[in-house]
Amino acid sequence: MINYLLGFLSATLFNAIPFFAPGTGFVVTFFYVTYNLNLVILVPIMVLGSTLGRFLLAKSTGKLATKFLHQERNENLSYFRNQVNKKPLHAFIFTFIYCALPTPSNLIFLSLGASNVNLKPILLGFALGRAINYTYAALSFSYIYNRITEELQGSVTSASNILTQIVTIVVFSVFLLIDWKELILNRKFKLLIHINSKSKDTNGPMKYDKVNEMNISDFSNSNIEKMYEEGYKFTRLSKGNMQSTKNLRVNLKDFVLSSENRRILNKFQDLKIRFTSIPVVNYTYEIGKLGKDFYDTKFGKGTFSANKIKEILTNEVSNFNALGIFEIEGKIVGYVIVFKTENILHYSYPFYLLEYDKTSLGLCMMTKVIELAKIQNLKYVYIGGANSKKDIYKLQFKGLEWWDNNAWNSDIEKLKDLIINIENIK
């Protein structure tokens, strides 16, 4: 029994190592021949170990990519991820055929891990393919019992293996450089060799006190609501990207309009709101331009480009599913990009006509949405983060809670002290 356990641990370890690990086929053969193990039992155990190892490799690569790659590269990889996630059967078939052959699989899991794809069809294809591969390897090489140890050792240090691993490193590096957006949308191949650290559509002056970051692949409403409950919120960086910071939400069971809320609403008694789903069917350039002009003026040039707004509102890559449209006497005066389920609403990216900049229209829009969510029996409205003194105006809503990195906290005075004492909450 101990030999099966050692085989499992060896397979897990060697498959979790990104480069220069011995081939698992050799490891299976070594345990099969040396310890005379039952192949019917050994192969499933080794497949389970190697699948676990590849899962760990992919997940760790994804976390490192999210943390250390420039956000534009992570956003670029989201296009590749979406293509893979849209065709899980194709992903399964490719992985199954590839892994049934005696070919190294580390490149697959490094690339897919860095892209944070849905690993379920990939792992299933890998497991079934490797079951065939390991069985064939053990039966084929069992006759060279006296050479198995040498083969196992040589698999790490042989010139052919070293060359294979070098090629893998080069190909993986090129994979990270490919402009997947250009390739998928325009069928043009090019490399993102240089990324300007001050490129457009970064957070720019809109700083977020990011505590944790992750990319999800389960887009069910229940999972997304669970992530919001755990302090995360969607960003515009890439599909599935979520960040945890000092997020704010209004617990609607405790929300009632204050006298100040009513005063703001009374300033725009004719303000109406309606929602349309994303992708927006009748998108026009004027929407993107209005948003660009708003964010350029309020937060600095390059904060939010018209093209990025168009992408969010018209492309499947978007994390958001609705656009709020605000009108006064039939004239559109503002918009807000939101994510909405039956229980929660994330009031994410508002923008409005700059002629209303000094009139509290922005606060009225937010209050209007919170009031409507209360009427519609939602549970929470998430209203962004508390990242600077400019966010103090959000603290006026009754039922407000903030994420303190461990739980939702209703001690607003403590939060206010944090905001007042430091410009960016650390």
N, C-alpha and C positions, 0 to 999 in steps of 0.2 A: 504493500500500500504506500509505503514511504517513497518508492521510486516513481509512482504515478504523481504524487504530490510534488516531487522534485522536478518532474517533467513539466507539470503545470506552471510552477514558479519560473522555470527556465524560459518557457514559451512566453509568459507574460513579460518577463524582464527584457528578453531580446527583442520583442516586438514594440516595447515602449521606448527603446533606444532609437533615435532618428537615423544614425549613420554607423557603419562599420560594425554591425552586429552579425553573428553567424546566421546563415539561413536556417529557418525552423525545420525545413525538410531534413537537413543533416541532423538536427537535434532529435527529431522524431526517430530517425533511423538509428541513431546512437542508443537511445533508450530501448528501442525495440530489440536490437541485436544484443547489446551488452547485458541487459537484464532479463531477456527472454519474456517480455511482457505481452499480454494479450492485445493484439492490434485493434480488435473491435472496441476495447475499452480505452486503449491509449490514444487513438486518433481523436475521438470526441473530447477527451480531456485536453489534449494539445491544441485543438481548435478553439476550445473555450478560453484557454490561457492566451493564445495568440490574438484572439478577438478582443479580449480585455486589454491586452497590451497596446493594440492598435487604437482602441478607444481612448486610452490614456494619452497616447501620442497625439492623436487628433485634438483632443480637448486642451491639452497643455499648449499645443501650437496655436490654437485659437485664442487662448487667453494671452499668450505672449504677443500675438499679432495685434490684438485689440489694444494692449497696453503700450506697445513700443512702436508700432507702425504709425506713420502720419495718418491723421483721420481721413485725408483724401485718398490714401491707398486703401484704407478699410472701406470707404464708400465705394471705391472702384471695384473691390472684390465682391461687393454685394450684388453686382450685376451677374458675375459668374455664379454666385450662390443661388440667385433667383432662378437662373436657367436650370441648374441641377435640381433644385427643389420642385420645380414645375414638372419634372419628368422622372419621378422616382423609379418607375419600371425600367426606363432606359439605364438609369444609374445602377440598378440592381443587376441587370443583364450584363452590362459592361464589366462590372466588378467581379461577377461570378466567373465569366469567361477568362478574364485577365488573371484572376487568382487561382484558377484551376491549372494554369500553366506554371512552370518553374521560373517565375519572374518576380523580382523584388517589388514589394508593395509599399515600401516606406514613402515613395514619392506621392502616391495616391493620397495617403493619409496626412502627409505634411501639407499638400496643396488644399485638400478638402477641409482639413482642420483649420488652416489659416483663413479659409473663407467662411468658416462656421456654418457649413451646410447641415441639413438634416442627415444624420449619420445612420438612421435605421436601415434604409435599403442598402446602403454601402456595407454596413457590418454584416447584414444577412448574406449578401452576395459574397463577401470575403469569407465568411464561415463555411458556406457550402462549397465554394471553390477550393478553399484550403483543405477541406475534408478529402476531396478527390486528390489534390496534390500530395498531401502527406501520405495517404494510403499508397499511391503509386511510388513515391520516393522510398518508403520503407520496404516495399516488396521488391523494387528494382535493385536497391543497393544492399539488401541483406546478405548477398553472397560475398560481399567484400568486407566481411567482419573484421579482418585484421587491419583494414585501412580506414575504418570509420573514424577512429580518433584523429588520425592524421588529416582526414578530409575535414573534420569539424574544426580543427585548429587552422588548417590552411584556408578554410572559407573566409576567415577574418583577414588573414595577412597576404593572401595570394594577390598577384599583380592584377588579375582580371577583376577580383572583387574590389580592390582599391580603385581601379579605373571606373568600375560601375558606380561606386559611391561618389567619386568626384563628378561624374556625369550627372548623378542625381542632384548633387548640390547645385551644379550649374543650372540644370533645368528648373529646379525649384526657385532659384533666384530669378530666372527669366519669367517664370510664372507670376511672381510677385510684381514684376515690372510691366507686364502686359496691360495695356489700356482696354480692360474688358468692356467698359461702356462703349467705346468706339468700335470695338470688334463686334459686339452683339447688336448694337443699334444701327450701325452704319456699315458693317462688314468690312471694316478697314483695320489692318494690323499695324499697331505702333506701340512703342514702349514709353512708359512714363519714367524717363531717366531722371528728370529733375522736378522736384516739387517745392514750390516757394513756400517757406514757412509762414509767409504773410498772405497766402493765397486767398482768394475770395471764397465766401461761403464757409469760412471757419467761424468759430464763435466770435472772433474779433473782440470788440469792446463788450459784447454780451458774455461776460465770464460766468462760468458755472463752477461751483465748488464741488467738483466731482469727487466722490468718495469711492464708489465702486462702479464698474462698467461691465456689461455683458451683452452677448448677442443671443437672442432666443430663436428657436426654430419652430416651436409650438405656438401657432397664432390663434389658437382657440380663445374665445372670450374669457373662459374660466381661467386659463393659464395667465393671460394678460392681466386680468383683474387681480390674480394672486401676486403677480410681480409688482403692480402698483401698491397693493397692500403691504408689500415688503419694502416699500420706499423707493422703488424704481419708477422711471417714467421714460416714455419714448423720446428719442431725439430725431433730428433730421439728417444725421450723419450717414446712416445706411439702414437698410431693411433689417428690422429686428434689434437694432441697437438701443439699449436702455442704459440710463445712468441713474445712480443714487446720489442725492445731494440733500441740502436742507429744503426738501420739497414741502409745499404747502397744499392743504386741501381743506375744503369746507364740508364738515359733517352735516348733511342736510337735515337730519332729524333734530339738530340743535339750532338750525338756522332760522332766524326771523329778520325781517327788514328793520334796521335801526332808523332813527330819525335822520341820520346822515345819509343812509342808503336811499331813503325816500326823497330827500332833498336833491340828490344827484339824479334820480329817476324823473323827478318833476321838471328838471331842466330840459329834458328831452322826452316830453310826454308822447310825441308822435313817433318815437323810434320803434320800429318794428324789426323783428328778426325771423328769418327762415333758414332752413338748412337744406343743402343739396349734397348728394353723396359724391365721394371721390372714387374713381376719376371723374372730374367735372366735364360734362358733355359739351357745354357751350362756353368753354374757356376762351377768354380773349386776352390779347396782349395788355390791355389796359389794367387787368387785375395784377399781373406781374409788375408792371411799371408803378402802380400805386404802392404795392408792397415795397419795392426797391427804394422808391423815393422816401417812404416812411422810415425804413430802417437806416438808410443813409443819413437822414437828418437826425434821427433820435439816437443812433448808436455808432455812427461812423461809416464812411464809405467802404463798400465791399462786405458788409455784414451779412446781407441777404440779397442775392442777385435776382433779377427777373427770371433768369433761366432756372434757377434753383426752385423758385416758387412755382414755375410752370411744371417742373419735374415732379414736385410733391403733389400737385393738383391734378396731373394728367397721367402719371406713370404708376405702374403696379409696384414699383420700388417703394412707394410711400408707406410710412407707418401709420398715416392718418386716414380717416375714412369719411370725414364730413367737412364741409365748408359752411360756416355761418355767414349769412349775408344780412347786413344792417341797412335799413332804408328809412328815410324821413320824407314823408309825402311823395313816395314813389321814386325818390332819388337815392341811389346807392351811395352810402357815406363810409362804409367800412366793411371789413371781413375779419373772420377769425378761423384759423385752421385748427381742427379738433380731432381727437379720437373719442369715440362714443360707443358704449354698450348699453344694455338695459339697466345697468347699475351704476356706471361711472361715466364721467365726462372729463377729458383733459383739455382745458382751455389753454392752447399751446402758443400759437403765433397770431396775435391780432395786428391789424394795421388799418388805418383809416385816412381820410382826406386831411392833409396838413392844415387846411383852413380851419379845422376844428381843434387844432393842437392845444389851444389855451382854454378850452371850454369844458374839460372833464368828460369828453365823449368816450375816451378809452375806458375810464372807470365805469361809466354808465353801461357800456357794452358788456363788461365783465359782470356787473351787478344784474343786468338783464338776463344773462345766460344762467347765472346762479338761481335767480328767481324762477326761471322757466324749468330748470332741472328739478327744483323743489316741487313744482306743480306736477311734473311728470313722474314723480315718485322715484327718482334716482337716489342713490345712497351718498355719493361723494362727487364733488367737483374739484379737480386738481387744477391749481392756478399758478403753476410754475414754482420757482424757488425763492428763497430769501437770501440773496447773495450780496446785497449792498444796501446802503441807506435809501436808495431809490425805491426799494421794495417795501418800505414801511407802510405805504398806503394800503397794501394788501391785508394788513393786520386788523382792519376795521370790521371784518365780517364776523358775525356771531357764529359759533360752531367751528372756528378755525382750529386746525391742528397742524403741527409741523413734525417732520421726520428728524429725530435726533441721532440718527445712525444706528439706533437699536429698536425704537418703537415710535408710534405716533404720540406726540406730546401736546397737551393743551395748555401748558404754561406759557402764555403769550408774553408775559412780562420778561421771562427769562430770554426768550427769543429776541425781544426788542432790545434788551441790554446787549446781547451779542452783536446785533446789527449796528447799534449806535456806537459801540466801543471800537469796532473794527470795520473797515470798509468792505473787506471780503472775509466772510466767515471761514475760519480755518478748522 
